[in-house]
Amino acid sequence: MEPVAFIRRTALGALGTALGTALLVVCAHGSELPASGDASGFIIHGPQETLRDFCLEDQGVLWLVLPGGARYELVTSTADAAIAGTKTVLANSVMVASASALR
């Protein structure tokens, strides 16, 4: 390859990289100004108020009941089956991954 062709290709590649980087910077530039607005409908509720007004205990299970009617079960202990099951699944995944790495 001739030196002139090499320099031309290198310059073209550098120019393309610089142009691509500049376009990414322009496109990814974030600004909070367009997102500004009135947050008067945003309320932070304390834990006691949330427990008193939005939680319901049903057969030993604590539920978060939102004003729209949606219900979510709350995990109240690390000994809960949902947490214990997650630990078991993760431990089994690690054991399987380790066993397959030994093969």
C-alpha positions in Angstrom: 0.0 0.0 0.0 1.3 3.4 -0.8 2.0 5.9 2.0 -0.4 8.4 0.6 -3.3 5.9 0.5 -2.5 4.8 4.1 -2.5 8.4 5.3 -5.7 9.1 3.4 -7.5 6.1 4.9 -6.2 6.9 8.4 -7.4 10.5 8.1 -10.8 9.3 6.8 -11.1 6.9 9.7 -10.2 9.5 12.3 -12.6 12.0 10.8 -15.4 9.4 10.8 -14.6 8.6 14.5 -14.6 12.2 15.5 -17.9 12.9 13.6 -19.6 9.9 15.2 -18.4 10.9 18.6 -19.6 14.4 18.1 -23.0 13.2 17.0 -23.3 10.9 20.0 -22.5 13.8 22.3 -25.1 16.0 20.7 -27.8 13.3 20.8 -27.0 12.1 24.3 -26.8 15.5 25.9 -29.2 15.6 28.8 -31.0 18.6 30.2 -33.4 18.9 33.0 -35.0 22.1 31.6 -37.5 20.3 29.3 -38.4 18.0 32.1 -39.2 20.7 34.6 -42.8 21.0 35.8 -45.1 21.2 38.8 -44.7 18.4 41.3 -47.7 19.4 43.4 -49.2 15.9 43.0 -46.2 14.1 44.3 -46.5 13.2 48.0 -44.1 11.3 50.2 -45.9 9.3 52.9 -44.1 8.3 56.1 -43.9 4.6 57.2 -46.5 4.9 60.0 -49.0 6.6 57.7 -48.4 4.1 54.9 -48.9 1.2 57.3 -52.0 2.7 58.8 -53.7 4.0 55.6 -52.4 1.8 52.8 -51.6 -1.7 54.3 -54.0 -4.5 55.1 -53.2 -7.8 56.9 -55.0 -10.8 55.5 -54.3 -14.3 57.0 -50.9 -13.3 58.3 -49.8 -11.7 55.0 -49.2 -7.9 54.8 -50.5 -6.3 51.6 -50.0 -2.8 50.2 -53.3 -1.6 48.8 -53.0 1.4 46.5 -55.9 3.8 46.0 -56.5 2.5 42.5 -57.1 -1.0 43.8 -53.8 -2.6 43.0 -52.5 -5.0 45.8 -48.9 -6.0 46.4 -47.7 -8.5 49.0 -45.0 -7.1 51.2 -42.1 -9.2 52.5 -41.7 -8.4 56.1 -38.9 -10.8 57.2 -35.7 -12.2 55.7 -37.0 -15.6 56.8 -39.9 -15.3 54.4 -40.2 -18.1 51.9 -39.8 -15.6 49.0 -36.4 -14.5 50.3 -35.3 -18.0 51.4 -36.3 -19.4 48.0 -34.3 -16.7 46.2 -31.2 -17.6 48.3 -31.7 -21.3 47.4 -32.1 -20.6 43.7 -29.0 -18.4 43.7 -27.0 -21.0 45.6 -28.1 -23.7 43.2 -27.2 -21.6 40.2 -23.7 -20.9 41.6 -23.3 -24.7 42.3 -24.4 -25.6 38.7 -22.2 -22.9 37.2 -19.2 -24.1 39.3 -19.9 -27.7 38.3 -20.1 -26.9 34.6 -16.8 -24.9 34.9 -15.0 -28.0 36.2 -15.9 -30.1 33.2 
